[in-house]
């Protein structure tokens, strides 16, 4: 190739490189938006989980702080004091454990979603690297 022909090919190469860079930037933006949406969904689920845990804590606190004395007195008219206290404590702890189990289930689902998002990010990055190597 003569010198003038080589200079004529340079602008085409630069245009192709610029177009490839723009295409890669557009693909990256698109994939980042998809990832952001998945992360936002996971964070929303975490907020509900935190509320469930707060509810579990609230009901646990009820076992100590709320009308326990009044309820005990009412129950003691029908059963021995020790059994009345154990029954009331069991009811509060059961409510607290139920909410905690709901929260644990939500945490596990969020964990699975997070793992799926991580796999998707890795897949996208591998594909992007393969495209860049071409």
N, C-alpha and C positions, 0 to 999 in steps of 0.2 A: 504494500500500500504506500502510496506516495504521501508526502507530508501534508498537502492540502486535503487529501481524502481523510486522513486521520483526524484533522481538525473538524471536518464536517460531521464525523461520528460522535464527537464529544458532546454536542448539545443534545443529541438523541439519548445518549446514555444519562446525561444529567436530568433530562425530562422524565425518563423511565424511573430513575432513582427517586426523583421528587414525587412522582405518581405513586410509586410503591410505598414511600414513607407516609404519604397522605392516606393511602388505603389502610396501612397498618395502624395508623393513629385512629382512623374511624372504627376499625374493628376493635381496637383496644377500648375506645370510649364506649362502644356498644356493649362489650363484655363487662366492663366495669359497672355500667348501669344495671345489668342483670345481677351482678354480684351484690351491689348495693341494696337492691330490692330484697334479695334473700337475707341479707344481714339485718335489714330493718324489720323483716318479719320475725326473725329469731329474737331480736331485742324486744319486740312487742310481747312475745310469749314469755320472756323473762320477767316483764313487768307484772303479768298476771300471776306468775309463779311467786314472785315476791309478795303479792297481795295475799295469796293463799297461805304462805308462811306467816305473814303478819296475823292473819285470822287464826292460825293454829296457836300462835303465841298469845293472842287475845284470849282464846278459850282456855288455854293453860293458866293464864293469869286469873281468869274467872274462878278457877278451882280454889284460889287463895283469897281473892279480894272481894268477891260479891256476896250476895245474901246467903252465904254458907251457914251462918249461925241460925238464921231464921228457918232455912230448909231443914237443918239438923233437928231443931226443936220440933218441927212438924213431924219429921220422920220418927223421932224418938217416942212419939205417942203410940206408934204402931210396932216398933221393933226396938231391940236393945241398942243403946247408944253407939257401941262399936260397929255394929252392922249398919246402922244408919250412916255413919261417917264413911264407911267403906263403900257403900252404895253410891253416895253422892260423889265421892272422889272418883269412882269408876266411871260414872256418867260424864263428868268433865274430862277425864283423861281419854275416854272413848271419842268424844267430839274432837279433841285436840289431835289424837292419833289419826282420825279419819281425814282431817284437813291436811295433816302432814303427809299422809299417803298420796293424796291428790297432788300435792306439790311435788313429791318425788317423781310421780308419773310424768308430770309436765317437764321436769328437769331432764328426765331421760329422753323424752321426745325432742326437746331442744338440742340435746347432745347429738342425736341422730341427724337432725337437720344441719347442725354445724358441721358434722363429719361429711355430709353430702355436699355442702357448700365448699368445704376444703378440697374434696375430690374434684369438684367442677373447676375450681381455680387451678388446680394442678393440671387438669386436662387441657384447659385453655392455654396455660403457659407453655405446656409441651407443644401444642399445636402452633402457637405463635413462634416458638423457637424453631420448629420444623419449617415454617413458612419463611422465617428470616434466613435460614440456611440455604434455601433454594436459590 
